[in-house]
């Protein structure tokens, strides 16, 4: 059985997943996690996960520049 997929629909799917990954790069799942969730399930599910995820930031002492 051959499955035909419209190339424009696939391109939209990948582009939407990539945008969700970029928007989620500072969350708990990071870019890869958000991209894979959006790509495997759907961009709609990716947006829901992105909105539900809490922000992930480094502790203050790691953000400071180290002086030599």
mmCIF file of the N, C-alpha and C atoms, coordinates in Angstrom:
data_MODEL
# 
_entry.id   MODEL 
# 
loop_
_atom_site.group_PDB 
_atom_site.id 
_atom_site.type_symbol 
_atom_site.label_atom_id 
_atom_site.label_alt_id 
_atom_site.label_comp_id 
_atom_site.label_asym_id 
_atom_site.label_entity_id 
_atom_site.label_seq_id 
_atom_site.pdbx_PDB_ins_code 
_atom_site.Cartn_x 
_atom_site.Cartn_y 
_atom_site.Cartn_z 
_atom_site.occupancy 
_atom_site.B_iso_or_equiv 
_atom_site.pdbx_formal_charge 
_atom_site.auth_seq_id 
_atom_site.auth_comp_id 
_atom_site.auth_asym_id 
_atom_site.auth_atom_id 
_atom_site.pdbx_PDB_model_num 
ATOM 1   N N  . UNK A 1 1  ? 0.834  -1.164 0.000  1.00 0.00 ? 1  UNK A N  1 
ATOM 2   C CA . UNK A 1 1  ? 0.000  0.000  0.000  1.00 0.00 ? 1  UNK A CA 1 
ATOM 3   C C  . UNK A 1 1  ? 0.888  1.239  0.000  1.00 0.00 ? 1  UNK A C  1 
ATOM 4   N N  . UNK A 1 2  ? 0.663  2.089  -0.938 1.00 0.00 ? 2  UNK A N  1 
ATOM 5   C CA . UNK A 1 2  ? 1.450  3.303  -1.075 1.00 0.00 ? 2  UNK A CA 1 
ATOM 6   C C  . UNK A 1 2  ? 0.682  4.481  -0.477 1.00 0.00 ? 2  UNK A C  1 
ATOM 7   N N  . UNK A 1 3  ? 1.370  5.258  0.335  1.00 0.00 ? 3  UNK A N  1 
ATOM 8   C CA . UNK A 1 3  ? 0.754  6.433  0.935  1.00 0.00 ? 3  UNK A CA 1 
ATOM 9   C C  . UNK A 1 3  ? 1.310  7.661  0.228  1.00 0.00 ? 3  UNK A C  1 
ATOM 10  N N  . UNK A 1 4  ? 0.415  8.418  -0.389 1.00 0.00 ? 4  UNK A N  1 
ATOM 11  C CA . UNK A 1 4  ? 0.825  9.636  -1.062 1.00 0.00 ? 4  UNK A CA 1 
ATOM 12  C C  . UNK A 1 4  ? 0.583  10.823 -0.138 1.00 0.00 ? 4  UNK A C  1 
ATOM 13  N N  . UNK A 1 5  ? 1.606  11.636 0.027  1.00 0.00 ? 5  UNK A N  1 
ATOM 14  C CA . UNK A 1 5  ? 1.517  12.813 0.880  1.00 0.00 ? 5  UNK A CA 1 
ATOM 15  C C  . UNK A 1 5  ? 1.797  14.037 0.021  1.00 0.00 ? 5  UNK A C  1 
ATOM 16  N N  . UNK A 1 6  ? 0.959  15.022 0.170  1.00 0.00 ? 6  UNK A N  1 
ATOM 17  C CA . UNK A 1 6  ? 1.174  16.269 -0.554 1.00 0.00 ? 6  UNK A CA 1 
ATOM 18  C C  . UNK A 1 6  ? 2.470  16.907 -0.055 1.00 0.00 ? 6  UNK A C  1 
ATOM 19  N N  . UNK A 1 7  ? 3.396  17.219 -0.958 1.00 0.00 ? 7  UNK A N  1 
ATOM 20  C CA . UNK A 1 7  ? 4.672  17.790 -0.512 1.00 0.00 ? 7  UNK A CA 1 
ATOM 21  C C  . UNK A 1 7  ? 4.503  19.140 0.185  1.00 0.00 ? 7  UNK A C  1 
ATOM 22  N N  . UNK A 1 8  ? 3.514  19.926 -0.204 1.00 0.00 ? 8  UNK A N  1 
ATOM 23  C CA . UNK A 1 8  ? 3.299  21.222 0.448  1.00 0.00 ? 8  UNK A CA 1 
ATOM 24  C C  . UNK A 1 8  ? 2.786  21.044 1.871  1.00 0.00 ? 8  UNK A C  1 
ATOM 25  N N  . UNK A 1 9  ? 1.936  20.050 2.074  1.00 0.00 ? 9  UNK A N  1 
ATOM 26  C CA . UNK A 1 9  ? 1.441  19.768 3.421  1.00 0.00 ? 9  UNK A CA 1 
ATOM 27  C C  . UNK A 1 9  ? 2.582  19.290 4.309  1.00 0.00 ? 9  UNK A C  1 
ATOM 28  N N  . UNK A 1 10 ? 3.452  18.451 3.776  1.00 0.00 ? 10 UNK A N  1 
ATOM 29  C CA . UNK A 1 10 ? 4.606  17.969 4.540  1.00 0.00 ? 10 UNK A CA 1 
ATOM 30  C C  . UNK A 1 10 ? 5.554  19.114 4.861  1.00 0.00 ? 10 UNK A C  1 
ATOM 31  N N  . UNK A 1 11 ? 5.783  20.011 3.910  1.00 0.00 ? 11 UNK A N  1 
ATOM 32  C CA . UNK A 1 11 ? 6.653  21.165 4.139  1.00 0.00 ? 11 UNK A CA 1 
ATOM 33  C C  . UNK A 1 11 ? 6.065  22.069 5.218  1.00 0.00 ? 11 UNK A C  1 
ATOM 34  N N  . UNK A 1 12 ? 4.757  22.302 5.169  1.00 0.00 ? 12 UNK A N  1 
ATOM 35  C CA . UNK A 1 12 ? 4.099  23.099 6.202  1.00 0.00 ? 12 UNK A CA 1 
ATOM 36  C C  . UNK A 1 12 ? 4.240  22.448 7.564  1.00 0.00 ? 12 UNK A C  1 
ATOM 37  N N  . UNK A 1 13 ? 4.074  21.129 7.624  1.00 0.00 ? 13 UNK A N  1 
ATOM 38  C CA . UNK A 1 13 ? 4.172  20.373 8.882  1.00 0.00 ? 13 UNK A CA 1 
ATOM 39  C C  . UNK A 1 13 ? 5.568  20.528 9.492  1.00 0.00 ? 13 UNK A C  1 
ATOM 40  N N  . UNK A 1 14 ? 6.592  20.362 8.662  1.00 0.00 ? 14 UNK A N  1 
ATOM 41  C CA . UNK A 1 14 ? 7.974  20.468 9.147  1.00 0.00 ? 14 UNK A CA 1 
ATOM 42  C C  . UNK A 1 14 ? 8.286  21.907 9.551  1.00 0.00 ? 14 UNK A C  1 
ATOM 43  N N  . UNK A 1 15 ? 7.843  22.883 8.761  1.00 0.00 ? 15 UNK A N  1 
ATOM 44  C CA . UNK A 1 15 ? 8.100  24.283 9.077  1.00 0.00 ? 15 UNK A CA 1 
ATOM 45  C C  . UNK A 1 15 ? 7.397  24.694 10.373 1.00 0.00 ? 15 UNK A C  1 
ATOM 46  N N  . UNK A 1 16 ? 6.151  24.269 10.556 1.00 0.00 ? 16 UNK A N  1 
ATOM 47  C CA . UNK A 1 16 ? 5.424  24.579 11.790 1.00 0.00 ? 16 UNK A CA 1 
ATOM 48  C C  . UNK A 1 16 ? 6.099  23.911 12.986 1.00 0.00 ? 16 UNK A C  1 
ATOM 49  N N  . UNK A 1 17 ? 6.562  22.693 12.818 1.00 0.00 ? 17 UNK A N  1 
ATOM 50  C CA . UNK A 1 17 ? 7.262  22.001 13.899 1.00 0.00 ? 17 UNK A CA 1 
ATOM 51  C C  . UNK A 1 17 ? 8.568  22.702 14.242 1.00 0.00 ? 17 UNK A C  1 
ATOM 52  N N  . UNK A 1 18 ? 9.264  23.192 13.237 1.00 0.00 ? 18 UNK A N  1 
ATOM 53  C CA . UNK A 1 18 ? 10.527 23.898 13.459 1.00 0.00 ? 18 UNK A CA 1 
ATOM 54  C C  . UNK A 1 18 ? 10.276 25.200 14.221 1.00 0.00 ? 18 UNK A C  1 
ATOM 55  N N  . UNK A 1 19 ? 9.225  25.932 13.856 1.00 0.00 ? 19 UNK A N  1 
ATOM 56  C CA . UNK A 1 19 ? 8.906  27.182 14.543 1.00 0.00 ? 19 UNK A CA 1 
ATOM 57  C C  . UNK A 1 19 ? 8.559  26.910 16.005 1.00 0.00 ? 19 UNK A C  1 
ATOM 58  N N  . UNK A 1 20 ? 7.806  25.857 16.250 1.00 0.00 ? 20 UNK A N  1 
ATOM 59  C CA . UNK A 1 20 ? 7.467  25.488 17.626 1.00 0.00 ? 20 UNK A CA 1 
ATOM 60  C C  . UNK A 1 20 ? 8.732  25.115 18.397 1.00 0.00 ? 20 UNK A C  1 
ATOM 61  N N  . UNK A 1 21 ? 9.654  24.423 17.742 1.00 0.00 ? 21 UNK A N  1 
ATOM 62  C CA . UNK A 1 21 ? 10.923 24.088 18.384 1.00 0.00 ? 21 UNK A CA 1 
ATOM 63  C C  . UNK A 1 21 ? 11.733 25.320 18.743 1.00 0.00 ? 21 UNK A C  1 
ATOM 64  N N  . UNK A 1 22 ? 11.761 26.291 17.847 1.00 0.00 ? 22 UNK A N  1 
ATOM 65  C CA . UNK A 1 22 ? 12.499 27.528 18.116 1.00 0.00 ? 22 UNK A CA 1 
ATOM 66  C C  . UNK A 1 22 ? 11.853 28.295 19.267 1.00 0.00 ? 22 UNK A C  1 
ATOM 67  N N  . UNK A 1 23 ? 10.532 28.363 19.277 1.00 0.00 ? 23 UNK A N  1 
ATOM 68  C CA . UNK A 1 23 ? 9.843  29.064 20.361 1.00 0.00 ? 23 UNK A CA 1 
ATOM 69  C C  . UNK A 1 23 ? 10.022 28.355 21.705 1.00 0.00 ? 23 UNK A C  1 
ATOM 70  N N  . UNK A 1 24 ? 10.240 27.053 21.675 1.00 0.00 ? 24 UNK A N  1 
ATOM 71  C CA . UNK A 1 24 ? 10.377 26.292 22.903 1.00 0.00 ? 24 UNK A CA 1 
ATOM 72  C C  . UNK A 1 24 ? 11.796 26.000 23.318 1.00 0.00 ? 24 UNK A C  1 
ATOM 73  N N  . UNK A 1 25 ? 12.752 26.686 22.756 1.00 0.00 ? 25 UNK A N  1 
ATOM 74  C CA . UNK A 1 25 ? 14.149 26.374 23.074 1.00 0.00 ? 25 UNK A CA 1 
ATOM 75  C C  . UNK A 1 25 ? 14.527 26.709 24.508 1.00 0.00 ? 25 UNK A C  1 
ATOM 76  N N  . UNK A 1 26 ? 13.789 27.600 25.172 1.00 0.00 ? 26 UNK A N  1 
ATOM 77  C CA . UNK A 1 26 ? 14.089 27.948 26.564 1.00 0.00 ? 26 UNK A CA 1 
ATOM 78  C C  . UNK A 1 26 ? 13.109 27.313 27.540 1.00 0.00 ? 26 UNK A C  1 
ATOM 79  N N  . UNK A 1 27 ? 12.460 26.245 27.129 1.00 0.00 ? 27 UNK A N  1 
ATOM 80  C CA . UNK A 1 27 ? 11.545 25.541 28.014 1.00 0.00 ? 27 UNK A CA 1 
ATOM 81  C C  . UNK A 1 27 ? 12.205 24.246 28.483 1.00 0.00 ? 27 UNK A C  1 
ATOM 82  N N  . UNK A 1 28 ? 11.484 23.491 29.277 1.00 0.00 ? 28 UNK A N  1 
ATOM 83  C CA . UNK A 1 28 ? 12.024 22.269 29.854 1.00 0.00 ? 28 UNK A CA 1 
ATOM 84  C C  . UNK A 1 28 ? 12.454 21.265 28.779 1.00 0.00 ? 28 UNK A C  1 
ATOM 85  N N  . UNK A 1 29 ? 11.700 21.146 27.696 1.00 0.00 ? 29 UNK A N  1 
ATOM 86  C CA . UNK A 1 29 ? 12.005 20.149 26.668 1.00 0.00 ? 29 UNK A CA 1 
ATOM 87  C C  . UNK A 1 29 ? 13.056 20.625 25.674 1.00 0.00 ? 29 UNK A C  1 
ATOM 88  N N  . UNK A 1 30 ? 13.281 21.903 25.572 1.00 0.00 ? 30 UNK A N  1 
ATOM 89  C CA . UNK A 1 30 ? 14.267 22.443 24.650 1.00 0.00 ? 30 UNK A CA 1 
ATOM 90  C C  . UNK A 1 30 ? 13.792 22.372 23.207 1.00 0.00 ? 30 UNK A C  1 
ATOM 91  N N  . UNK A 1 31 ? 14.683 22.720 22.307 1.00 0.00 ? 31 UNK A N  1 
ATOM 92  C CA . UNK A 1 31 ? 14.334 22.740 20.892 1.00 0.00 ? 31 UNK A CA 1 
ATOM 93  C C  . UNK A 1 31 ? 13.981 21.353 20.376 1.00 0.00 ? 31 UNK A C  1 
ATOM 94  N N  . UNK A 1 32 ? 14.840 20.392 20.654 1.00 0.00 ? 32 UNK A N  1 
ATOM 95  C CA . UNK A 1 32 ? 14.647 19.042 20.110 1.00 0.00 ? 32 UNK A CA 1 
ATOM 96  C C  . UNK A 1 32 ? 13.355 18.414 20.616 1.00 0.00 ? 32 UNK A C  1 
ATOM 97  N N  . UNK A 1 33 ? 13.093 18.536 21.907 1.00 0.00 ? 33 UNK A N  1 
ATOM 98  C CA . UNK A 1 33 ? 11.885 17.951 22.475 1.00 0.00 ? 33 UNK A CA 1 
ATOM 99  C C  . UNK A 1 33 ? 10.617 18.554 21.903 1.00 0.00 ? 33 UNK A C  1 
ATOM 100 N N  . UNK A 1 34 ? 10.568 19.880 21.822 1.00 0.00 ? 34 UNK A N  1 
ATOM 101 C CA . UNK A 1 34 ? 9.384  20.535 21.273 1.00 0.00 ? 34 UNK A CA 1 
ATOM 102 C C  . UNK A 1 34 ? 9.225  20.237 19.786 1.00 0.00 ? 34 UNK A C  1 
ATOM 103 N N  . UNK A 1 35 ? 10.332 20.209 19.055 1.00 0.00 ? 35 UNK A N  1 
ATOM 104 C CA . UNK A 1 35 ? 10.255 19.890 17.634 1.00 0.00 ? 35 UNK A CA 1 
ATOM 105 C C  . UNK A 1 35 ? 9.735  18.476 17.413 1.00 0.00 ? 35 UNK A C  1 
ATOM 106 N N  . UNK A 1 36 ? 10.261 17.525 18.164 1.00 0.00 ? 36 UNK A N  1 
ATOM 107 C CA . UNK A 1 36 ? 9.832  16.134 17.978 1.00 0.00 ? 36 UNK A CA 1 
ATOM 108 C C  . UNK A 1 36 ? 8.380  15.919 18.381 1.00 0.00 ? 36 UNK A C  1 
ATOM 109 N N  . UNK A 1 37 ? 7.943  16.558 19.452 1.00 0.00 ? 37 UNK A N  1 
ATOM 110 C CA . UNK A 1 37 ? 6.538  16.438 19.855 1.00 0.00 ? 37 UNK A CA 1 
ATOM 111 C C  . UNK A 1 37 ? 5.637  16.998 18.766 1.00 0.00 ? 37 UNK A C  1 
ATOM 112 N N  . UNK A 1 38 ? 5.990  18.163 18.239 1.00 0.00 ? 38 UNK A N  1 
ATOM 113 C CA . UNK A 1 38 ? 5.176  18.777 17.194 1.00 0.00 ? 38 UNK A CA 1 
ATOM 114 C C  . UNK A 1 38 ? 5.234  17.971 15.903 1.00 0.00 ? 38 UNK A C  1 
ATOM 115 N N  . UNK A 1 39 ? 6.384  17.410 15.587 1.00 0.00 ? 39 UNK A N  1 
ATOM 116 C CA . UNK A 1 39 ? 6.530  16.670 14.331 1.00 0.00 ? 39 UNK A CA 1 
ATOM 117 C C  . UNK A 1 39 ? 5.839  15.309 14.389 1.00 0.00 ? 39 UNK A C  1 
ATOM 118 N N  . UNK A 1 40 ? 5.990  14.602 15.494 1.00 0.00 ? 40 UNK A N  1 
ATOM 119 C CA . UNK A 1 40 ? 5.428  13.251 15.594 1.00 0.00 ? 40 UNK A CA 1 
ATOM 120 C C  . UNK A 1 40 ? 3.916  13.296 15.797 1.00 0.00 ? 40 UNK A C  1 
ATOM 121 N N  . UNK A 1 41 ? 3.438  14.142 16.713 1.00 0.00 ? 41 UNK A N  1 
ATOM 122 C CA . UNK A 1 41 ? 2.003  14.155 16.999 1.00 0.00 ? 41 UNK A CA 1 
ATOM 123 C C  . UNK A 1 41 ? 1.267  15.115 16.063 1.00 0.00 ? 41 UNK A C  1 
ATOM 124 N N  . UNK A 1 42 ? 1.491  16.395 16.201 1.00 0.00 ? 42 UNK A N  1 
ATOM 125 C CA . UNK A 1 42 ? 0.975  17.415 15.276 1.00 0.00 ? 42 UNK A CA 1 
ATOM 126 C C  . UNK A 1 42 ? 1.410  18.770 15.808 1.00 0.00 ? 42 UNK A C  1 
ATOM 127 N N  . UNK A 1 43 ? 1.465  19.769 14.938 1.00 0.00 ? 43 UNK A N  1 
ATOM 128 C CA . UNK A 1 43 ? 1.809  21.107 15.420 1.00 0.00 ? 43 UNK A CA 1 
ATOM 129 C C  . UNK A 1 43 ? 0.802  21.642 16.444 1.00 0.00 ? 43 UNK A C  1 
ATOM 130 N N  . UNK A 1 44 ? -0.448 21.229 16.369 1.00 0.00 ? 44 UNK A N  1 
ATOM 131 C CA . UNK A 1 44 ? -1.436 21.675 17.354 1.00 0.00 ? 44 UNK A CA 1 
ATOM 132 C C  . UNK A 1 44 ? -1.077 21.144 18.738 1.00 0.00 ? 44 UNK A C  1 
ATOM 133 N N  . UNK A 1 45 ? -0.721 19.873 18.823 1.00 0.00 ? 45 UNK A N  1 
ATOM 134 C CA . UNK A 1 45 ? -0.290 19.290 20.097 1.00 0.00 ? 45 UNK A CA 1 
ATOM 135 C C  . UNK A 1 45 ? 1.006  19.956 20.550 1.00 0.00 ? 45 UNK A C  1 
ATOM 136 N N  . UNK A 1 46 ? 1.885  20.284 19.613 1.00 0.00 ? 46 UNK A N  1 
ATOM 137 C CA . UNK A 1 46 ? 3.123  20.973 19.951 1.00 0.00 ? 46 UNK A CA 1 
ATOM 138 C C  . UNK A 1 46 ? 2.870  22.332 20.583 1.00 0.00 ? 46 UNK A C  1 
ATOM 139 N N  . UNK A 1 47 ? 1.885  23.062 20.067 1.00 0.00 ? 47 UNK A N  1 
ATOM 140 C CA . UNK A 1 47 ? 1.550  24.366 20.645 1.00 0.00 ? 47 UNK A CA 1 
ATOM 141 C C  . UNK A 1 47 ? 0.985  24.192 22.053 1.00 0.00 ? 47 UNK A C  1 
ATOM 142 N N  . UNK A 1 48 ? 0.162  23.184 22.261 1.00 0.00 ? 48 UNK A N  1 
ATOM 143 C CA . UNK A 1 48 ? -0.402 22.938 23.587 1.00 0.00 ? 48 UNK A CA 1 
ATOM 144 C C  . UNK A 1 48 ? 0.702  22.596 24.579 1.00 0.00 ? 48 UNK A C  1 
ATOM 145 N N  . UNK A 1 49 ? 1.636  21.749 24.179 1.00 0.00 ? 49 UNK A N  1 
ATOM 146 C CA . UNK A 1 49 ? 2.768  21.402 25.059 1.00 0.00 ? 49 UNK A CA 1 
ATOM 147 C C  . UNK A 1 49 ? 3.637  22.624 25.310 1.00 0.00 ? 49 UNK A C  1 
ATOM 148 N N  . UNK A 1 50 ? 3.837  23.443 24.284 1.00 0.00 ? 50 UNK A N  1 
ATOM 149 C CA . UNK A 1 50 ? 4.643  24.653 24.426 1.00 0.00 ? 50 UNK A CA 1 
ATOM 150 C C  . UNK A 1 50 ? 4.007  25.621 25.417 1.00 0.00 ? 50 UNK A C  1 
ATOM 151 N N  . UNK A 1 51 ? 2.707  25.770 25.357 1.00 0.00 ? 51 UNK A N  1 
ATOM 152 C CA . UNK A 1 51 ? 2.027  26.659 26.292 1.00 0.00 ? 51 UNK A CA 1 
ATOM 153 C C  . UNK A 1 51 ? 2.003  26.104 27.712 1.00 0.00 ? 51 UNK A C  1 
ATOM 154 N N  . UNK A 1 52 ? 2.001  24.787 27.845 1.00 0.00 ? 52 UNK A N  1 
ATOM 155 C CA . UNK A 1 52 ? 1.948  24.166 29.168 1.00 0.00 ? 52 UNK A CA 1 
ATOM 156 C C  . UNK A 1 52 ? 3.325  24.038 29.817 1.00 0.00 ? 52 UNK A C  1 
ATOM 157 N N  . UNK A 1 53 ? 4.390  24.099 29.038 1.00 0.00 ? 53 UNK A N  1 
ATOM 158 C CA . UNK A 1 53 ? 5.742  23.908 29.576 1.00 0.00 ? 53 UNK A CA 1 
ATOM 159 C C  . UNK A 1 53 ? 6.189  25.132 30.355 1.00 0.00 ? 53 UNK A C  1 
ATOM 160 N N  . UNK A 1 54 ? 6.910  24.880 31.443 1.00 0.00 ? 54 UNK A N  1 
ATOM 161 C CA . UNK A 1 54 ? 7.445  25.985 32.210 1.00 0.00 ? 54 UNK A CA 1 
ATOM 162 C C  . UNK A 1 54 ? 8.803  26.388 31.658 1.00 0.00 ? 54 UNK A C  1 
ATOM 163 N N  . UNK A 1 55 ? 9.144  27.648 31.863 1.00 0.00 ? 55 UNK A N  1 
ATOM 164 C CA . UNK A 1 55 ? 10.413 28.153 31.351 1.00 0.00 ? 55 UNK A CA 1 
ATOM 165 C C  . UNK A 1 55 ? 11.567 27.535 32.106 1.00 0.00 ? 55 UNK A C  1 
ATOM 166 N N  . UNK A 1 56 ? 12.630 27.331 31.410 1.00 0.00 ? 56 UNK A N  1 
ATOM 167 C CA . UNK A 1 56 ? 13.822 26.698 31.959 1.00 0.00 ? 56 UNK A CA 1 
ATOM 168 C C  . UNK A 1 56 ? 14.951 27.708 31.849 1.00 0.00 ? 56 UNK A C  1 
ATOM 169 N N  . UNK A 1 57 ? 15.453 28.158 32.974 1.00 0.00 ? 57 UNK A N  1 
ATOM 170 C CA . UNK A 1 57 ? 16.550 29.110 32.939 1.00 0.00 ? 57 UNK A CA 1 
ATOM 171 C C  . UNK A 1 57 ? 17.687 28.607 33.809 1.00 0.00 ? 57 UNK A C  1 
ATOM 172 N N  . UNK A 1 58 ? 18.866 29.027 33.474 1.00 0.00 ? 58 UNK A N  1 
ATOM 173 C CA . UNK A 1 58 ? 20.042 28.634 34.235 1.00 0.00 ? 58 UNK A CA 1 
ATOM 174 C C  . UNK A 1 58 ? 20.065 29.399 35.550 1.00 0.00 ? 58 UNK A C  1 
ATOM 175 N N  . UNK A 1 59 ? 20.659 28.813 36.567 1.00 0.00 ? 59 UNK A N  1 
ATOM 176 C CA . UNK A 1 59 ? 20.805 29.554 37.826 1.00 0.00 ? 59 UNK A CA 1 
ATOM 177 C C  . UNK A 1 59 ? 21.629 30.823 37.623 1.00 0.00 ? 59 UNK A C  1 
ATOM 178 N N  . UNK A 1 60 ? 21.456 31.770 38.512 1.00 0.00 ? 60 UNK A N  1 
ATOM 179 C CA . UNK A 1 60 ? 22.090 33.075 38.363 1.00 0.00 ? 60 UNK A CA 1 
ATOM 180 C C  . UNK A 1 60 ? 23.602 32.963 38.318 1.00 0.00 ? 60 UNK A C  1 
ATOM 181 N N  . UNK A 1 61 ? 24.194 32.117 39.127 1.00 0.00 ? 61 UNK A N  1 
ATOM 182 C CA . UNK A 1 61 ? 25.655 32.056 39.165 1.00 0.00 ? 61 UNK A CA 1 
ATOM 183 C C  . UNK A 1 61 ? 26.243 31.485 37.881 1.00 0.00 ? 61 UNK A C  1 
ATOM 184 N N  . UNK A 1 62 ? 25.490 30.682 37.122 1.00 0.00 ? 62 UNK A N  1 
ATOM 185 C CA . UNK A 1 62 ? 26.004 30.174 35.849 1.00 0.00 ? 62 UNK A CA 1 
ATOM 186 C C  . UNK A 1 62 ? 25.888 31.209 34.746 1.00 0.00 ? 62 UNK A C  1 
ATOM 187 N N  . UNK A 1 63 ? 24.941 32.149 34.884 1.00 0.00 ? 63 UNK A N  1 
ATOM 188 C CA . UNK A 1 63 ? 24.770 33.169 33.867 1.00 0.00 ? 63 UNK A CA 1 
ATOM 189 C C  . UNK A 1 63 ? 25.815 34.272 33.972 1.00 0.00 ? 63 UNK A C  1 
ATOM 190 N N  . UNK A 1 64 ? 26.375 34.443 35.156 1.00 0.00 ? 64 UNK A N  1 
ATOM 191 C CA . UNK A 1 64 ? 27.379 35.481 35.329 1.00 0.00 ? 64 UNK A CA 1 
ATOM 192 C C  . UNK A 1 64 ? 28.633 35.135 34.552 1.00 0.00 ? 64 UNK A C  1 
ATOM 193 N N  . UNK A 1 65 ? 29.282 36.161 34.065 1.00 0.00 ? 65 UNK A N  1 
ATOM 194 C CA . UNK A 1 65 ? 30.544 35.933 33.372 1.00 0.00 ? 65 UNK A CA 1 
ATOM 195 C C  . UNK A 1 65 ? 31.634 35.648 34.390 1.00 0.00 ? 65 UNK A C  1 
ATOM 196 N N  . UNK A 1 66 ? 32.430 34.698 34.081 1.00 0.00 ? 66 UNK A N  1 
ATOM 197 C CA . UNK A 1 66 ? 33.550 34.377 34.971 1.00 0.00 ? 66 UNK A CA 1 
ATOM 198 C C  . UNK A 1 66 ? 34.705 35.319 34.654 1.00 0.00 ? 66 UNK A C  1 
ATOM 199 N N  . UNK A 1 67 ? 35.222 35.928 35.687 1.00 0.00 ? 67 UNK A N  1 
ATOM 200 C CA . UNK A 1 67 ? 36.342 36.833 35.514 1.00 0.00 ? 67 UNK A CA 1 
ATOM 201 C C  . UNK A 1 67 ? 37.633 36.078 35.794 1.00 0.00 ? 67 UNK A C  1 
ATOM 202 N N  . UNK A 1 68 ? 38.574 36.293 34.936 1.00 0.00 ? 68 UNK A N  1 
ATOM 203 C CA . UNK A 1 68 ? 39.870 35.600 35.085 1.00 0.00 ? 68 UNK A CA 1 
ATOM 204 C C  . UNK A 1 68 ? 40.866 36.511 35.742 1.00 0.00 ? 68 UNK A C  1 
# 
